[in-house]
Amino acid sequence: ISISVFPPSNVCIGRYILNMQITSCGHTYQRCLGDFYVLFNPWCADDPVYMDNQTHREEYVLNEHGILYEGVHKHITSRPWHFGQFEEGILDICLKILDMGASYHHGSDRDHCWRNDPVHVCMVVNHMISSHTTNSIMKIPENNDYLKGTKPFSWNGSVPILQQWYSGRCRPVRYGYCGSLASVMCTVMRCLGVPSRVVTNFCFPCAIENPLGINEIFDCTGKNLCGKDKLWRYHCWNESWMARRDINQCCGDWQCLDPTPLETGRGSSCSGPTWVRSIREGELDLDYDGHHMFSRVNSNYVGWLSQNNAKRTKFFCDTWTCGQRLITKSVGSEQFEDITGAYKYELGSVKNKEACYRAYRRIHPGYCNASNCHIERELSSLKNPFLSDSGINMRLKMANCPMYGEDVQLHWLLENLRNENKTLKFNLCAQIITYSGCPMDQFWKDSVNITLGPREVKKIPLCISYSQYGPYLCDHNIMKVVAVSDPECGEVLMVSRDIVVNRPPVIVKLLSQPRLKVPCTAEISFCNPLQEDMKNCVMTLEGCGLFKEPMTIDLGTLAANQQARTIVEFTPYRLGSHRLLANFGCHKF
């Protein structure tokens, strides 16, 4: 007997048991034929997650290999990530996540009635990633303290995280960061049949008081002080594709979901789903958390100078800093795709201004009936003159692309725009900044007097040696260099640059041709670039279809300039294109 089952497009997703009942000669027999799973179907035109482009379906549903983009907007770095949505046991774990998050809907889950709606499913998954009180999948370390767990940046893929959560009785895995949270959510959504991707937003504001303005405070040496607001150097979230019946969408589009709990002034919470187009248009009443998402790509950035912890002077305001670049992995390519235009119109354009006016009326209730001119005057009052209006142009330009262990070389370019001499005293400093905008140690300070003749241009070399920054960099490979004029000279001028220090590469070389279920060998090599020992060196290897579970190799201590080589053997267990990932860790990073 051949049995075919055709579930309707509005059926609830989940695991089903198929029973057969036979009646013969007055007797009834029942037999369980087995179980099967029903998922959302982006190939079905009647399904709310339908995506009509086959190439896009292959990328956003079937592809197990992803790329996370990090760094700063002027120096974007990337690292591979294994989503692993087709690994054994992952589907059952994803359904367990829905079971554990069922209380999110404040009702009985006995009939699972919400599981046919991708909107409610993605809300449950979004909440379960890191916002559930007791059973969230992953925790973010408080105050960058992760001694009692795994380093957030040491994960290579979603599978070990989900397996650890499941085998640990659904207790949170310690620890992750926004990139791993968004990637785990992408794995779960793809596994359930919902097209999804990870997006990185560079210059991401996390403001407590004013949703459309973020404040950073500096002292007279240029040191970034710890305030309530934070300007994240980058932040990752998830986008999922679906037609939203709750907002009367007739066809699918990208919906923004941010599983990272962020402080909003009324507690921390995840965000979404928010229709990406509504963010661009400023239609904030249309969707969940629209005002939060709009502010994250459109906030003003204001710099303040704190003198003697009392007087504060505003010396900088930029309308373009936040949401400067939004990118995601390109379809069928290892390169990134710039999707900034999907979230915001070009700055200063008519459509950009109209979207800002609409958003301003919804975010600030006192302006709900205000005219465009009234709002424009209010926004203009927040701005201050450009640096060039003071008669000085300045910028910091990288002279090299530093690797861990190398000196950081910069050129400080100054231009006098006036026909008169300019003499100024500048304070310079460098300090470590975490990806989430937390200022750490200030490890370098200097001061210099600059005299510029009429229309003169000067290029001043700056060098920060490894011996100066090395003891402080740790896991945070971002530093901020600042030059600020002495307040006693009059007008306060400032220029800054975020610098990414690249980590040394791990080299992977295959020594034999990979074949299904045939042992294969690879050589993994790493060279210590420092003039000092690297202690507690560990190499972690993993790969979907190659390793059933991550392989850890203890390398001990590597002496200065020592190269470590190790041969590993693995047996591919699945056909297809796979990626072998090697991650190196030590006491330095």
FIVOSE-283526 format. One record per residue (C-alpha): residue number from 1; chain; x negated, y, z negated; residue in one letter. Coordinates in steps of 0.25 Angstrom, whole numbers, always signed. Example, Ala and Ser with C-alpha at 12.3 -4.5 7.8 and 13.67 -1.06 7.14 Angstrom:
% residues 2
REC,nr,kette,u,v,w,rest
REC,1,A,-49,-18,-31,A
REC,2,A,-55,-4,-29,S
***
This chain:
% residues 589
REC,nr,kette,u,v,w,rest
REC,1,A,+0,+0,+0,I
REC,2,A,-6,+14,+4,S
REC,3,A,+0,+25,-5,I
REC,4,A,-2,+40,-1,S
REC,5,A,+1,+51,-11,V
REC,6,A,+3,+65,-5,F
REC,7,A,+4,+75,-17,P
REC,8,A,+12,+88,-14,P
REC,9,A,+3,+101,-14,S
REC,10,A,+9,+106,-27,N
REC,11,A,+6,+93,-35,V
REC,12,A,-2,+95,-48,C
REC,13,A,-16,+91,-47,I
REC,14,A,-21,+80,-56,G
REC,15,A,-23,+65,-57,R
REC,16,A,-11,+56,-54,Y
REC,17,A,-8,+42,-56,I
REC,18,A,-2,+34,-45,L
REC,19,A,+7,+22,-50,N
REC,20,A,+15,+12,-41,M
REC,21,A,+28,+6,-45,Q
REC,22,A,+32,-7,-38,I
REC,23,A,+46,-13,-40,T
REC,24,A,+48,-27,-35,S
REC,25,A,+58,-38,-39,C
REC,26,A,+64,-30,-50,G
REC,27,A,+50,-27,-56,H
REC,28,A,+43,-14,-56,T
REC,29,A,+28,-13,-57,Y
REC,30,A,+19,-1,-59,Q
REC,31,A,+5,+0,-55,R
REC,32,A,-5,+12,-56,C
REC,33,A,-12,+14,-42,L
REC,34,A,-22,+24,-47,G
REC,35,A,-23,+39,-49,D
REC,36,A,-26,+51,-40,F
REC,37,A,-29,+65,-41,Y
REC,38,A,-21,+77,-34,V
REC,39,A,-29,+90,-32,L
REC,40,A,-27,+103,-25,F
REC,41,A,-29,+102,-10,N
REC,42,A,-35,+113,-3,P
REC,43,A,-33,+105,+10,W
REC,44,A,-18,+106,+9,C
REC,45,A,-11,+118,+14,A
REC,46,A,+0,+117,+4,D
REC,47,A,-9,+117,-8,D
REC,48,A,-12,+130,-15,P
REC,49,A,-27,+128,-14,V
REC,50,A,-26,+126,+1,Y
REC,51,A,-39,+131,+8,M
REC,52,A,-38,+131,+23,D
REC,53,A,-53,+131,+26,N
REC,54,A,-59,+118,+26,Q
REC,55,A,-73,+124,+25,T
REC,56,A,-69,+131,+13,H
REC,57,A,-62,+119,+7,R
REC,58,A,-75,+111,+8,E
REC,59,A,-83,+122,+1,E
REC,60,A,-73,+126,-10,Y
REC,61,A,-67,+112,-13,V
REC,62,A,-76,+101,-8,L
REC,63,A,-90,+107,-10,N
REC,64,A,-97,+102,-23,E
REC,65,A,-109,+112,-22,H
REC,66,A,-108,+126,-26,G
REC,67,A,-117,+138,-28,I
REC,68,A,-117,+148,-40,L
REC,69,A,-122,+162,-37,Y
REC,70,A,-128,+169,-48,E
REC,71,A,-139,+180,-51,G
REC,72,A,-135,+195,-48,V
REC,73,A,-129,+202,-36,H
REC,74,A,-143,+206,-30,K
REC,75,A,-149,+192,-32,H
REC,76,A,-139,+181,-31,I
REC,77,A,-144,+167,-35,T
REC,78,A,-137,+154,-33,S
REC,79,A,-137,+140,-38,R
REC,80,A,-130,+127,-34,P
REC,81,A,-118,+121,-42,W
REC,82,A,-112,+107,-41,H
REC,83,A,-97,+108,-42,F
REC,84,A,-95,+93,-41,G
REC,85,A,-80,+93,-40,Q
REC,86,A,-80,+79,-34,F
REC,87,A,-89,+72,-44,E
REC,88,A,-83,+60,-51,E
REC,89,A,-74,+64,-63,G
REC,90,A,-74,+79,-60,I
REC,91,A,-59,+79,-55,L
REC,92,A,-55,+72,-68,D
REC,93,A,-62,+83,-76,I
REC,94,A,-56,+94,-68,C
REC,95,A,-42,+88,-71,L
REC,96,A,-46,+87,-86,K
REC,97,A,-49,+102,-86,I
REC,98,A,-34,+104,-81,L
REC,99,A,-29,+95,-93,D
REC,100,A,-38,+103,-103,M
REC,101,A,-33,+116,-97,G
REC,102,A,-19,+113,-96,A
REC,103,A,-15,+121,-109,S
REC,104,A,-20,+134,-101,Y
REC,105,A,-5,+134,-96,H
REC,106,A,+1,+134,-110,H
REC,107,A,+10,+123,-107,G
REC,108,A,+11,+108,-106,S
REC,109,A,+2,+101,-96,D
REC,110,A,+11,+89,-95,R
REC,111,A,+16,+91,-81,D
REC,112,A,+3,+98,-76,H
REC,113,A,+12,+107,-68,C
REC,114,A,+2,+118,-66,W
REC,115,A,-8,+109,-60,R
REC,116,A,-2,+111,-46,N
REC,117,A,-6,+126,-46,D
REC,118,A,-21,+129,-43,P
REC,119,A,-19,+142,-50,V
REC,120,A,-15,+136,-64,H
REC,121,A,-26,+125,-62,V
REC,122,A,-37,+135,-59,C
REC,123,A,-32,+143,-71,M
REC,124,A,-34,+131,-80,V
REC,125,A,-47,+127,-74,V
REC,126,A,-52,+142,-76,N
REC,127,A,-48,+142,-90,H
REC,128,A,-54,+128,-93,M
REC,129,A,-68,+132,-88,I
REC,130,A,-72,+140,-100,S
REC,131,A,-60,+147,-106,S
REC,132,A,-53,+135,-113,H
REC,133,A,-54,+136,-128,T
REC,134,A,-59,+122,-131,T
REC,135,A,-60,+114,-118,N
REC,136,A,-66,+124,-108,S
REC,137,A,-76,+117,-98,I
REC,138,A,-88,+126,-101,M
REC,139,A,-92,+137,-111,K
REC,140,A,-101,+149,-108,I
REC,141,A,-111,+152,-119,P
REC,142,A,-109,+163,-128,E
REC,143,A,-120,+174,-129,N
REC,144,A,-128,+165,-119,N
REC,145,A,-131,+155,-129,D
REC,146,A,-131,+141,-123,Y
REC,147,A,-140,+133,-132,L
REC,148,A,-129,+124,-136,K
REC,149,A,-126,+120,-122,G
REC,150,A,-131,+119,-107,T
REC,151,A,-137,+132,-101,K
REC,152,A,-126,+138,-93,P
REC,153,A,-135,+139,-80,F
REC,154,A,-140,+125,-81,S
REC,155,A,-127,+119,-75,W
REC,156,A,-128,+114,-60,N
REC,157,A,-114,+110,-58,G
REC,158,A,-100,+108,-63,S
REC,159,A,-99,+93,-65,V
REC,160,A,-108,+91,-77,P
REC,161,A,-100,+103,-84,I
REC,162,A,-87,+96,-81,L
REC,163,A,-92,+82,-85,Q
REC,164,A,-98,+88,-98,Q
REC,165,A,-84,+95,-101,W
REC,166,A,-76,+82,-99,Y
REC,167,A,-85,+73,-106,S
REC,168,A,-87,+82,-118,G
REC,169,A,-72,+81,-121,R
REC,170,A,-69,+94,-113,C
REC,171,A,-77,+103,-122,R
REC,172,A,-84,+115,-115,P
REC,173,A,-97,+113,-109,V
REC,174,A,-108,+122,-114,R
REC,175,A,-112,+131,-107,Y
REC,176,A,-109,+138,-93,G
REC,177,A,-108,+151,-87,Y
REC,178,A,-99,+158,-76,C
REC,179,A,-105,+150,-65,G
REC,180,A,-104,+136,-71,S
REC,181,A,-89,+140,-75,L
REC,182,A,-85,+144,-61,A
REC,183,A,-92,+132,-55,S
REC,184,A,-85,+122,-64,V
REC,185,A,-72,+129,-61,M
REC,186,A,-75,+128,-46,C
REC,187,A,-78,+113,-48,T
REC,188,A,-64,+110,-55,V
REC,189,A,-56,+118,-45,M
REC,190,A,-63,+111,-33,R
REC,191,A,-61,+98,-39,C
REC,192,A,-46,+101,-41,L
REC,193,A,-45,+105,-26,G
REC,194,A,-45,+120,-27,V
REC,195,A,-55,+127,-18,P
REC,196,A,-65,+135,-27,S
REC,197,A,-78,+143,-27,R
REC,198,A,-87,+150,-37,V
REC,199,A,-89,+165,-36,V
REC,200,A,-100,+174,-41,T
REC,201,A,-98,+188,-45,N
REC,202,A,-110,+197,-47,F
REC,203,A,-110,+208,-57,C
REC,204,A,-98,+203,-64,F
REC,205,A,-92,+213,-75,P
REC,206,A,-87,+208,-88,C
REC,207,A,-80,+220,-95,A
REC,208,A,-73,+220,-108,I
REC,209,A,-67,+234,-109,E
REC,210,A,-65,+240,-95,N
REC,211,A,-61,+229,-84,P
REC,212,A,-66,+238,-73,L
REC,213,A,-79,+243,-79,G
REC,214,A,-91,+236,-85,I
REC,215,A,-101,+243,-94,N
REC,216,A,-116,+240,-96,E
REC,217,A,-124,+247,-106,I
REC,218,A,-139,+250,-106,F
REC,219,A,-149,+257,-115,D
REC,220,A,-159,+267,-111,C
REC,221,A,-169,+256,-108,T
REC,222,A,-160,+250,-98,G
REC,223,A,-157,+238,-107,K
REC,224,A,-143,+232,-104,N
REC,225,A,-135,+232,-118,L
REC,226,A,-125,+222,-121,C
REC,227,A,-111,+228,-120,G
REC,228,A,-97,+222,-119,K
REC,229,A,-97,+222,-104,D
REC,230,A,-105,+213,-96,K
REC,231,A,-109,+213,-81,L
REC,232,A,-112,+199,-77,W
REC,233,A,-122,+197,-66,R
REC,234,A,-113,+187,-60,Y
REC,235,A,-101,+179,-63,H
REC,236,A,-95,+167,-57,C
REC,237,A,-81,+163,-56,W
REC,238,A,-72,+153,-47,N
REC,239,A,-63,+156,-35,E
REC,240,A,-52,+145,-32,S
REC,241,A,-43,+145,-19,W
REC,242,A,-28,+144,-20,M
REC,243,A,-15,+150,-16,A
REC,244,A,-9,+157,-29,R
REC,245,A,+6,+154,-30,R
REC,246,A,+6,+163,-43,D
REC,247,A,+3,+175,-34,I
REC,248,A,+10,+171,-22,N
REC,249,A,-2,+167,-13,Q
REC,250,A,+2,+159,-1,C
REC,251,A,-12,+155,+2,C
REC,252,A,-25,+152,-5,G
REC,253,A,-36,+162,-9,D
REC,254,A,-47,+163,-19,W
REC,255,A,-43,+165,-34,Q
REC,256,A,-54,+169,-44,C
REC,257,A,-56,+161,-57,L
REC,258,A,-66,+165,-67,D
REC,259,A,-68,+154,-78,P
REC,260,A,-78,+161,-86,T
REC,261,A,-71,+167,-98,P
REC,262,A,-74,+182,-98,L
REC,263,A,-72,+193,-109,E
REC,264,A,-60,+202,-104,T
REC,265,A,-58,+211,-117,G
REC,266,A,-47,+201,-121,R
REC,267,A,-55,+189,-123,G
REC,268,A,-62,+180,-113,S
REC,269,A,-55,+172,-102,S
REC,270,A,-57,+166,-88,C
REC,271,A,-50,+173,-76,S
REC,272,A,-41,+169,-64,G
REC,273,A,-36,+165,-55,P
REC,274,A,-37,+178,-48,T
REC,275,A,-34,+180,-33,W
REC,276,A,-47,+185,-28,V
REC,277,A,-40,+194,-18,R
REC,278,A,-32,+201,-29,S
REC,279,A,-45,+205,-36,I
REC,280,A,-50,+212,-23,R
REC,281,A,-36,+219,-22,E
REC,282,A,-35,+223,-36,G
REC,283,A,-22,+216,-38,E
REC,284,A,-24,+213,-52,L
REC,285,A,-10,+210,-57,D
REC,286,A,-9,+199,-46,L
REC,287,A,-17,+188,-53,D
REC,288,A,-24,+183,-66,Y
REC,289,A,-35,+191,-72,D
REC,290,A,-35,+200,-59,G
REC,291,A,-41,+212,-67,H
REC,292,A,-52,+204,-73,H
REC,293,A,-56,+199,-59,M
REC,294,A,-55,+212,-53,F
REC,295,A,-64,+219,-63,S
REC,296,A,-75,+209,-62,R
REC,297,A,-78,+213,-47,V
REC,298,A,-74,+228,-48,N
REC,299,A,-79,+234,-62,S
REC,300,A,-87,+246,-63,N
REC,301,A,-101,+244,-69,Y
REC,302,A,-105,+255,-79,V
REC,303,A,-119,+257,-85,G
REC,304,A,-120,+264,-99,W
REC,305,A,-133,+269,-105,L
REC,306,A,-133,+267,-121,S
REC,307,A,-141,+277,-129,Q
REC,308,A,-144,+274,-143,N
REC,309,A,-132,+264,-143,N
REC,310,A,-123,+276,-144,A
REC,311,A,-122,+285,-132,K
REC,312,A,-118,+278,-118,R
REC,313,A,-120,+285,-105,T
REC,314,A,-114,+279,-92,K
REC,315,A,-125,+279,-81,F
REC,316,A,-120,+270,-71,F
REC,317,A,-107,+265,-65,C
REC,318,A,-106,+256,-53,D
REC,319,A,-93,+252,-46,T
REC,320,A,-99,+240,-38,W
REC,321,A,-107,+233,-48,T
REC,322,A,-97,+223,-52,C
REC,323,A,-92,+212,-43,G
REC,324,A,-104,+216,-34,Q
REC,325,A,-104,+202,-27,R
REC,326,A,-95,+190,-27,L
REC,327,A,-100,+177,-20,I
REC,328,A,-98,+163,-18,T
REC,329,A,-104,+151,-11,K
REC,330,A,-101,+152,+4,S
REC,331,A,-93,+141,+11,V
REC,332,A,-102,+130,+16,G
REC,333,A,-115,+138,+13,S
REC,334,A,-125,+139,+1,E
REC,335,A,-124,+155,+3,Q
REC,336,A,-114,+164,-5,F
REC,337,A,-102,+171,+1,E
REC,338,A,-99,+185,-4,D
REC,339,A,-85,+186,-8,I
REC,340,A,-85,+200,-14,T
REC,341,A,-75,+205,-4,G
REC,342,A,-65,+195,-9,A
REC,343,A,-65,+202,-23,Y
REC,344,A,-67,+217,-20,K
REC,345,A,-66,+226,-8,Y
REC,346,A,-78,+234,-4,E
REC,347,A,-81,+244,-15,L
REC,348,A,-76,+258,-12,G
REC,349,A,-66,+253,-1,S
REC,350,A,-52,+257,+0,V
REC,351,A,-47,+243,-4,K
REC,352,A,-57,+242,-15,N
REC,353,A,-52,+255,-21,K
REC,354,A,-37,+251,-20,E
REC,355,A,-40,+238,-27,A
REC,356,A,-47,+245,-38,C
REC,357,A,-36,+255,-40,Y
REC,358,A,-26,+243,-41,R
REC,359,A,-35,+236,-51,A
REC,360,A,-37,+248,-59,Y
REC,361,A,-22,+250,-61,R
REC,362,A,-20,+236,-66,R
REC,363,A,-32,+236,-75,I
REC,364,A,-30,+249,-81,H
REC,365,A,-15,+250,-85,P
REC,366,A,-16,+266,-86,G
REC,367,A,-19,+267,-71,Y
REC,368,A,-7,+258,-66,C
REC,369,A,+0,+270,-60,N
REC,370,A,-13,+278,-57,A
REC,371,A,-16,+283,-43,S
REC,372,A,-28,+278,-35,N
REC,373,A,-34,+292,-36,C
REC,374,A,-33,+292,-51,H
REC,375,A,-39,+278,-52,I
REC,376,A,-51,+282,-43,E
REC,377,A,-54,+294,-52,R
REC,378,A,-54,+285,-64,E
REC,379,A,-64,+275,-57,L
REC,380,A,-73,+287,-51,S
REC,381,A,-74,+292,-65,S
REC,382,A,-81,+280,-70,L
REC,383,A,-92,+281,-59,K
REC,384,A,-104,+289,-61,N
REC,385,A,-114,+294,-50,P
REC,386,A,-123,+285,-43,F
REC,387,A,-138,+284,-47,L
REC,388,A,-142,+291,-34,S
REC,389,A,-133,+303,-38,D
REC,390,A,-144,+306,-49,S
REC,391,A,-154,+307,-38,G
REC,392,A,-161,+294,-41,I
REC,393,A,-159,+280,-34,N
REC,394,A,-165,+268,-41,M
REC,395,A,-164,+253,-38,R
REC,396,A,-172,+241,-43,L
REC,397,A,-176,+231,-32,K
REC,398,A,-181,+217,-33,M
REC,399,A,-195,+215,-28,A
REC,400,A,-195,+200,-30,N
REC,401,A,-185,+189,-33,C
REC,402,A,-191,+184,-46,P
REC,403,A,-191,+169,-50,M
REC,404,A,-192,+165,-64,Y
REC,405,A,-207,+167,-68,G
REC,406,A,-209,+179,-58,E
REC,407,A,-210,+194,-61,D
REC,408,A,-198,+202,-57,V
REC,409,A,-202,+213,-47,Q
REC,410,A,-193,+225,-45,L
REC,411,A,-194,+239,-37,H
REC,412,A,-188,+251,-44,W
REC,413,A,-184,+260,-33,L
REC,414,A,-181,+275,-36,L
REC,415,A,-177,+286,-27,E
REC,416,A,-176,+301,-30,N
REC,417,A,-165,+306,-22,L
REC,418,A,-167,+321,-26,R
REC,419,A,-177,+331,-21,N
REC,420,A,-183,+333,-35,E
REC,421,A,-192,+325,-44,N
REC,422,A,-186,+315,-53,K
REC,423,A,-192,+310,-66,T
REC,424,A,-185,+299,-74,L
REC,425,A,-189,+289,-85,K
REC,426,A,-184,+275,-84,F
REC,427,A,-182,+264,-93,N
REC,428,A,-183,+250,-87,L
REC,429,A,-179,+237,-93,C
REC,430,A,-176,+222,-90,A
REC,431,A,-167,+213,-97,Q
REC,432,A,-161,+199,-95,I
REC,433,A,-146,+199,-91,I
REC,434,A,-137,+186,-92,T
REC,435,A,-128,+183,-80,Y
REC,436,A,-117,+188,-88,S
REC,437,A,-122,+202,-91,G
REC,438,A,-127,+200,-105,C
REC,439,A,-140,+208,-107,P
REC,440,A,-151,+200,-114,M
REC,441,A,-166,+204,-117,D
REC,442,A,-172,+216,-112,Q
REC,443,A,-186,+211,-109,F
REC,444,A,-193,+223,-101,W
REC,445,A,-193,+238,-103,K
REC,446,A,-201,+249,-97,D
REC,447,A,-200,+264,-94,S
REC,448,A,-205,+273,-83,V
REC,449,A,-205,+287,-79,N
REC,450,A,-201,+290,-64,I
REC,451,A,-204,+302,-56,T
REC,452,A,-198,+303,-42,L
REC,453,A,-201,+314,-33,G
REC,454,A,-191,+320,-24,P
REC,455,A,-184,+309,-15,R
REC,456,A,-195,+300,-20,E
REC,457,A,-193,+285,-20,V
REC,458,A,-201,+276,-29,K
REC,459,A,-202,+261,-30,K
REC,460,A,-207,+256,-44,I
REC,461,A,-211,+241,-46,P
REC,462,A,-205,+234,-58,L
REC,463,A,-210,+221,-63,C
REC,464,A,-204,+212,-74,I
REC,465,A,-213,+200,-77,S
REC,466,A,-209,+186,-80,Y
REC,467,A,-216,+187,-94,S
REC,468,A,-206,+199,-97,Q
REC,469,A,-193,+192,-92,Y
REC,470,A,-196,+177,-94,G
REC,471,A,-194,+176,-109,P
REC,472,A,-180,+182,-108,Y
REC,473,A,-174,+177,-94,L
REC,474,A,-170,+163,-99,C
REC,475,A,-157,+158,-92,D
REC,476,A,-153,+172,-88,H
REC,477,A,-161,+175,-75,N
REC,478,A,-156,+189,-74,I
REC,479,A,-163,+202,-78,M
REC,480,A,-159,+217,-77,K
REC,481,A,-169,+227,-74,V
REC,482,A,-165,+242,-78,V
REC,483,A,-171,+256,-76,A
REC,484,A,-164,+267,-83,V
REC,485,A,-168,+281,-84,S
REC,486,A,-170,+287,-98,D
REC,487,A,-158,+294,-103,P
REC,488,A,-166,+306,-108,E
REC,489,A,-170,+309,-93,C
REC,490,A,-155,+313,-91,G
REC,491,A,-147,+305,-81,E
REC,492,A,-147,+290,-83,V
REC,493,A,-151,+281,-71,L
REC,494,A,-152,+266,-71,M
REC,495,A,-155,+255,-61,V
REC,496,A,-154,+240,-64,S
REC,497,A,-157,+227,-57,R
REC,498,A,-152,+213,-61,D
REC,499,A,-163,+203,-57,I
REC,500,A,-162,+188,-56,V
REC,501,A,-174,+179,-59,V
REC,502,A,-173,+166,-51,N
REC,503,A,-176,+153,-57,R
REC,504,A,-187,+144,-51,P
REC,505,A,-181,+134,-41,P
REC,506,A,-180,+119,-43,V
REC,507,A,-184,+111,-30,I
REC,508,A,-176,+98,-26,V
REC,509,A,-182,+89,-15,K
REC,510,A,-175,+76,-11,L
REC,511,A,-185,+65,-9,L
REC,512,A,-175,+55,-2,S
REC,513,A,-163,+56,+7,Q
REC,514,A,-150,+56,-2,P
REC,515,A,-141,+44,+1,R
REC,516,A,-128,+40,-6,L
REC,517,A,-131,+30,-17,K
REC,518,A,-146,+30,-14,V
REC,519,A,-156,+35,-24,P
REC,520,A,-162,+48,-20,C
REC,521,A,-174,+56,-26,T
REC,522,A,-177,+71,-27,A
REC,523,A,-188,+79,-32,E
REC,524,A,-185,+91,-41,I
REC,525,A,-196,+101,-44,S
REC,526,A,-197,+114,-52,F
REC,527,A,-209,+123,-54,C
REC,528,A,-211,+131,-67,N
REC,529,A,-214,+145,-61,P
REC,530,A,-218,+151,-75,L
REC,531,A,-231,+153,-82,Q
REC,532,A,-226,+146,-94,E
REC,533,A,-219,+133,-98,D
REC,534,A,-205,+129,-95,M
REC,535,A,-199,+121,-106,K
REC,536,A,-187,+112,-107,N
REC,537,A,-187,+110,-92,C
REC,538,A,-175,+102,-87,V
REC,539,A,-170,+99,-73,M
REC,540,A,-155,+96,-71,T
REC,541,A,-151,+89,-58,L
REC,542,A,-137,+86,-53,E
REC,543,A,-129,+85,-40,G
REC,544,A,-115,+80,-36,C
REC,545,A,-116,+67,-28,G
REC,546,A,-131,+65,-33,L
REC,547,A,-131,+65,-48,F
REC,548,A,-120,+59,-56,K
REC,549,A,-124,+68,-68,E
REC,550,A,-135,+79,-69,P
REC,551,A,-149,+74,-71,M
REC,552,A,-158,+81,-81,T
REC,553,A,-173,+80,-80,I
REC,554,A,-182,+85,-92,D
REC,555,A,-194,+92,-87,L
REC,556,A,-200,+96,-100,G
REC,557,A,-209,+108,-100,T
REC,558,A,-215,+114,-86,L
REC,559,A,-228,+121,-87,A
REC,560,A,-231,+134,-80,A
REC,561,A,-230,+132,-65,N
REC,562,A,-228,+117,-67,Q
REC,563,A,-219,+110,-57,Q
REC,564,A,-210,+99,-61,A
REC,565,A,-205,+88,-51,R
REC,566,A,-196,+77,-54,T
REC,567,A,-190,+66,-45,I
REC,568,A,-175,+63,-47,V
REC,569,A,-167,+51,-41,E
REC,570,A,-152,+52,-39,F
REC,571,A,-142,+44,-31,T
REC,572,A,-132,+51,-23,P
REC,573,A,-118,+46,-25,Y
REC,574,A,-109,+54,-16,R
REC,575,A,-110,+57,-1,L
REC,576,A,-111,+72,+4,G
REC,577,A,-120,+84,+2,S
REC,578,A,-125,+85,-12,H
REC,579,A,-134,+95,-20,R
REC,580,A,-144,+91,-30,L
REC,581,A,-146,+102,-41,L
REC,582,A,-158,+104,-50,A
REC,583,A,-157,+114,-61,N
REC,584,A,-170,+117,-70,F
REC,585,A,-169,+122,-84,G
REC,586,A,-180,+126,-94,C
REC,587,A,-181,+134,-107,H
REC,588,A,-183,+147,-98,K
REC,589,A,-170,+145,-90,F
***
